[in-house]
Amino acid sequence: MTKMKAVLCRAYGKPEVLQVTELDKPIPKEDELLVKIHATAVTASDCVIRGLNPPGGHKFPMKQLMKFGMRLFMGFSKPRNPILGLVFSGRIEATNKNIEILKEGDEVFGFTGISRGTYAEYKCVSAKEISSGEVFLKPKNASHADAAAVVYGGTLALHFMKNAAIKKGQKVLIYGASGAIGTAAIQIAKHHGAIVTAVCSERNFDLMASLGSTLMIDYTNKDARNELEEYDFILDAVGKNKTSDLKDACKNSLSPNGNYVSVDDGFLKIEPDYLPKLKASFEAGQLRAIIDRTYPLEDIVNAHEYVEKGHKKGNVVIHV
């Protein structure tokens, strides 16, 4: 049996629970195709799953109930699927008769959702997952690293901004603008003609401006709340685990008919049009990948440690 490299999460805990090992290369079933993964990324969601740390800033007893719910859903002592990883870019190595949309040799990118499994050299993808929108042809002008980088933030930004109906000239504020979701959200809002304000650290101001932000607010500035205006849409791209006086002030800066959305509001449901939209936007030059660091698969522990510090710019990509 041919072997492949993979990273296993053998228990919930700190990044050290992740172990690089060799497993049997998967064999696709009749309704599956086999993807040779070239790149994945370490996302905030990966760290949540690995550390069994539910998002949302919940306190006792709600946090304990949330952890219990996560164990019920994912596995009690460790994830039922020990191979983590939500996003990927790669090439289809084999298909079977029930796969009609994609073919062998196609370069694809994807967001695997509950099946996870992208911290590995190979992954099988089912016809159902393809039809639900979890896999699509990658942008032609994107490297595998770029494609893996845009999936997580781009998909979540599309999902949480889809009801915003952003119009030209409206004011949009992105709180936590320098992360994977924030960097994608700025570009999406700018494409719709919005006047974007980015909340981040001062060291990221140049990056925010290059993505299309008109104004930047340094969240470490004690007088930052005085720089707030009135906004038609506010996206909290860091989630409710992180709170501050400035974030509370942002909530009070909405226009009368404004909309405030946190990435912890509800669960992501991937829609069939998300990846095609990301592909079209990337190919048109309306969206670019922001990659902070890259690591080899063998260095997954250090990659998780870096992401968990919470200061990455855009994405951390893993070369497989």
C-alpha positions as CSV (number, residue, x, y, z in Angstrom):
1,M,0.0,0.0,0.0
2,T,1.3,3.4,-1.0
3,K,1.9,5.8,1.9
4,M,1.3,9.5,2.4
5,K,2.4,12.1,5.0
6,A,-0.3,13.4,7.2
7,V,-0.6,15.3,10.5
8,L,-2.7,13.7,13.2
9,C,-4.4,15.4,16.2
10,R,-4.3,12.6,18.7
11,A,-5.8,14.6,21.6
12,Y,-7.2,18.1,22.2
13,G,-4.6,20.5,23.6
14,K,-1.7,22.7,22.7
15,P,0.0,22.6,19.2
16,E,2.3,19.8,20.5
17,V,-0.6,17.3,20.2
18,L,-0.1,17.5,16.4
19,Q,2.1,14.7,15.1
20,V,3.4,14.2,11.5
21,T,3.2,10.5,10.5
22,E,2.7,8.2,7.5
23,L,-0.7,6.7,6.6
24,D,-2.0,4.6,3.8
25,K,-2.8,6.7,0.8
26,P,-6.6,6.9,0.4
27,I,-8.4,5.1,-2.5
28,P,-11.4,7.0,-3.9
29,K,-14.8,5.3,-3.9
30,E,-17.1,5.3,-6.9
31,D,-18.6,8.7,-5.9
32,E,-15.2,10.2,-5.0
33,L,-12.2,11.8,-6.6
34,L,-8.7,11.9,-5.2
35,V,-6.9,15.2,-4.8
36,K,-3.1,15.6,-4.5
37,I,-2.8,18.5,-2.0
38,H,-0.1,21.0,-2.8
39,A,-1.0,23.6,-0.2
40,T,-3.2,24.1,2.9
41,A,-3.4,26.8,5.5
42,V,-3.6,27.0,9.3
43,T,-6.8,28.8,10.2
44,A,-8.2,30.2,13.4
45,S,-10.8,27.4,13.1
46,D,-8.1,24.8,13.1
47,C,-6.8,26.2,16.3
48,V,-10.3,26.2,17.9
49,I,-10.8,22.5,17.0
50,R,-7.3,21.4,18.1
51,G,-7.5,23.3,21.4
52,L,-11.2,22.6,22.0
53,N,-11.7,26.3,22.5
54,P,-15.2,27.3,21.5
55,P,-15.5,30.8,19.9
56,G,-17.8,33.4,21.3
57,G,-16.3,34.6,24.6
58,H,-18.6,32.5,26.7
59,K,-18.1,32.2,30.4
60,F,-19.0,29.5,33.0
61,P,-21.2,27.5,32.6
62,M,-21.9,28.3,28.9
63,K,-18.3,27.7,27.9
64,Q,-18.3,24.3,29.5
65,L,-21.5,23.4,27.8
66,M,-20.1,24.6,24.5
67,K,-17.0,22.4,25.0
68,F,-19.3,19.4,25.8
69,G,-21.2,20.1,22.6
70,M,-18.0,20.3,20.6
71,R,-16.9,16.9,22.0
72,L,-20.3,15.4,21.0
73,F,-19.9,16.7,17.5
74,M,-16.2,16.1,16.9
75,G,-15.2,13.3,19.4
76,F,-14.8,13.2,23.2
77,S,-11.0,12.7,23.8
78,K,-9.8,13.6,20.3
79,P,-11.3,14.4,16.9
80,R,-13.0,11.4,15.2
81,N,-11.2,12.5,12.1
82,P,-7.7,13.1,13.5
83,I,-6.5,14.9,10.3
84,L,-7.4,18.5,10.7
85,G,-7.3,21.2,8.0
86,L,-10.2,23.0,6.3
87,V,-8.7,24.4,3.1
88,F,-6.6,23.2,0.2
89,S,-5.3,23.7,-3.3
90,G,-4.1,20.8,-5.4
91,R,-4.5,18.7,-8.5
92,I,-7.0,15.9,-9.2
93,E,-5.1,12.7,-9.4
94,A,-7.9,10.2,-10.0
95,T,-11.7,10.2,-10.5
96,N,-14.4,7.6,-10.7
97,K,-17.4,7.0,-12.9
98,N,-19.9,9.0,-10.7
99,I,-17.8,12.2,-10.9
100,E,-18.9,14.3,-13.9
101,I,-18.1,17.9,-13.1
102,L,-14.3,17.6,-12.6
103,K,-11.7,15.5,-14.3
104,E,-8.2,14.1,-13.7
105,G,-5.5,16.7,-14.0
106,D,-7.8,19.6,-13.0
107,E,-6.3,22.0,-10.5
108,V,-8.8,22.7,-7.8
109,F,-9.2,24.5,-4.5
110,G,-11.6,23.9,-1.7
111,F,-13.1,24.4,1.8
112,T,-13.8,20.9,3.2
113,G,-16.1,21.9,6.1
114,I,-16.9,19.1,8.6
115,S,-14.9,16.4,6.8
116,R,-11.6,18.4,7.3
117,G,-8.6,16.3,6.4
118,T,-6.3,18.7,4.4
119,Y,-3.2,18.4,6.6
120,A,-2.2,15.5,4.4
121,E,-0.7,14.8,0.9
122,Y,-4.0,13.4,-0.4
123,K,-7.7,13.7,0.3
124,C,-10.8,12.1,-1.2
125,V,-13.7,14.4,-2.1
126,S,-17.2,13.1,-2.7
127,A,-19.7,14.0,-5.4
128,K,-22.0,15.4,-2.7
129,E,-19.2,17.7,-1.5
130,I,-18.5,18.9,-5.0
131,S,-22.2,19.7,-5.7
132,S,-22.5,21.5,-2.4
133,G,-19.7,23.9,-3.4
134,E,-16.8,22.6,-1.3
135,V,-14.5,22.1,-4.3
136,F,-14.0,24.1,-7.5
137,L,-11.5,24.9,-10.2
138,K,-8.8,27.1,-8.7
139,P,-8.1,30.5,-10.2
140,K,-5.9,30.1,-13.3
141,N,-3.6,32.9,-12.3
142,A,-3.2,31.7,-8.7
143,S,-0.4,29.6,-7.3
144,H,-1.5,26.7,-5.0
145,A,-0.3,28.8,-2.0
146,D,-2.4,31.8,-3.2
147,A,-5.5,29.6,-3.8
148,A,-5.2,27.9,-0.4
149,A,-4.8,31.4,1.2
150,V,-7.9,33.0,-0.2
151,V,-10.3,30.2,0.5
152,Y,-10.9,30.5,4.3
153,G,-11.0,34.3,4.7
154,G,-12.7,34.8,1.3
155,T,-15.4,32.3,2.0
156,L,-16.2,33.6,5.5
157,A,-16.1,37.2,4.3
158,L,-18.6,36.4,1.5
159,H,-20.8,34.5,4.0
160,F,-21.0,37.1,6.7
161,M,-21.3,40.0,4.3
162,K,-23.8,38.5,1.9
163,N,-26.8,40.2,3.6
164,A,-25.1,43.6,3.9
165,A,-26.1,44.7,0.4
166,I,-23.2,47.1,0.4
167,K,-23.6,50.0,-2.1
168,K,-21.3,52.5,-3.6
169,G,-20.4,55.3,-1.2
170,Q,-21.5,53.5,2.0
171,K,-19.2,53.5,5.0
172,V,-17.9,50.1,6.1
173,L,-15.8,49.3,9.1
174,I,-13.8,46.1,9.4
175,Y,-12.7,45.3,13.0
176,G,-9.7,43.0,12.9
177,A,-8.9,43.9,9.4
178,S,-5.4,42.4,9.1
179,G,-6.4,38.8,9.5
180,A,-7.5,36.2,6.9
181,I,-11.2,37.3,7.0
182,G,-10.5,41.0,7.4
183,T,-8.1,41.3,4.4
184,A,-10.6,39.6,2.2
185,A,-13.5,41.6,3.6
186,I,-11.7,44.9,2.8
187,Q,-11.2,43.9,-0.8
188,I,-14.8,42.7,-1.2
189,A,-16.2,45.9,0.3
190,K,-13.9,48.1,-1.9
191,H,-15.1,46.2,-5.0
192,H,-18.7,47.2,-4.1
193,G,-17.6,50.8,-3.9
194,A,-17.6,51.2,-0.2
195,I,-15.5,53.7,1.8
196,V,-13.6,51.3,4.1
197,T,-12.2,51.9,7.6
198,A,-9.8,49.2,8.9
199,V,-9.3,48.6,12.6
200,C,-5.9,47.0,13.1
201,S,-2.4,47.8,14.6
202,E,-0.5,50.7,13.1
203,R,2.2,48.5,11.7
204,N,-0.4,47.1,9.2
205,F,-1.7,50.5,8.0
206,D,0.3,50.3,4.7
207,L,-1.1,46.8,3.9
208,M,-4.7,48.0,4.7
209,A,-4.3,51.0,2.3
210,S,-2.9,48.7,-0.4
211,L,-6.1,46.5,-0.1
212,G,-8.4,49.5,-0.5
213,S,-9.0,50.8,2.9
214,T,-9.4,54.6,3.0
215,L,-9.1,55.1,6.7
216,M,-7.2,53.1,9.4
217,I,-7.7,53.1,13.1
218,D,-5.0,51.8,15.5
219,Y,-6.9,49.7,18.1
220,T,-4.0,50.2,20.6
221,N,-4.5,54.0,20.6
222,K,-6.3,55.0,23.8
223,D,-8.1,57.7,21.8
224,A,-9.1,55.5,18.9
225,R,-12.9,55.7,19.7
226,N,-12.7,59.4,18.8
227,E,-11.8,58.5,15.3
228,L,-15.0,56.5,14.7
229,E,-17.6,57.8,12.3
230,E,-21.1,56.5,11.5
231,Y,-21.1,53.2,9.5
232,D,-23.6,51.5,7.3
233,F,-22.0,48.1,7.9
234,I,-19.6,46.8,10.6
235,L,-17.9,43.4,10.4
236,D,-16.3,42.0,13.5
237,A,-13.7,39.8,11.9
238,V,-12.0,38.6,15.1
239,G,-15.0,37.2,16.9
240,K,-16.4,37.6,20.3
241,N,-13.4,36.0,22.2
242,K,-11.7,39.4,21.8
243,T,-13.4,42.3,23.5
244,S,-12.4,45.9,24.0
245,D,-13.9,49.3,24.7
246,L,-13.2,50.2,21.1
247,K,-15.2,47.3,19.9
248,D,-18.1,48.3,22.1
249,A,-17.8,51.9,20.8
250,C,-18.0,50.5,17.2
251,K,-21.3,48.9,17.9
252,N,-22.6,52.3,18.9
253,S,-21.3,53.8,15.6
254,L,-23.9,52.2,13.3
255,S,-26.2,54.3,11.2
256,P,-29.9,54.0,12.2
257,N,-30.4,51.2,9.6
258,G,-26.8,49.9,9.8
259,N,-25.9,46.2,10.2
260,Y,-23.3,44.8,12.7
261,V,-22.1,41.2,12.1
262,S,-19.6,39.1,14.0
263,V,-17.9,36.0,12.5
264,D,-19.2,34.2,15.6
265,D,-22.8,34.9,14.6
266,G,-24.0,31.4,13.5
267,F,-22.2,28.7,11.6
268,L,-20.7,28.8,8.1
269,K,-22.8,27.1,5.5
270,I,-20.8,26.9,2.3
271,E,-23.0,27.9,-0.7
272,P,-22.3,26.6,-4.3
273,D,-21.5,30.1,-5.5
274,Y,-18.8,31.0,-3.0
275,L,-15.8,29.4,-4.6
276,P,-16.8,30.4,-8.2
277,K,-17.1,34.0,-6.9
278,L,-13.6,33.8,-5.3
279,K,-12.2,32.4,-8.5
280,A,-13.7,35.1,-10.7
281,S,-12.6,37.9,-8.3
282,F,-9.0,36.6,-8.1
283,E,-8.8,36.2,-11.9
284,A,-10.2,39.7,-12.4
285,G,-7.6,41.2,-10.0
286,Q,-10.3,42.2,-7.5
287,L,-8.9,39.9,-4.8
288,R,-5.4,39.0,-3.9
289,A,-3.9,36.5,-1.4
290,I,-2.2,37.9,1.7
291,I,0.3,35.4,3.0
292,D,2.2,36.2,6.2
293,R,4.3,33.1,6.5
294,T,4.7,29.7,4.9
295,Y,5.8,26.4,6.6
296,P,6.4,22.9,5.4
297,L,3.9,20.3,6.6
298,E,6.6,18.9,9.0
299,D,6.6,22.2,10.8
300,I,2.9,22.3,11.6
301,V,3.4,22.7,15.3
302,N,5.3,26.0,14.9
303,A,2.7,27.2,12.4
304,H,-0.1,26.6,14.9
305,E,1.9,28.3,17.6
306,Y,2.3,31.4,15.4
307,V,-1.3,31.5,14.4
308,E,-2.5,31.1,18.0
309,K,-0.6,34.3,19.0
310,G,-3.3,36.2,17.0
311,H,-1.0,38.7,15.2
312,K,-0.7,37.1,11.7
313,K,-1.3,39.3,8.7
314,G,-3.6,37.5,6.3
315,N,-2.8,33.8,6.1
316,V,-0.3,31.2,7.2
317,V,0.2,28.7,4.4
318,I,1.5,25.1,4.6
319,H,3.3,23.6,1.7
320,V,2.5,19.9,1.5
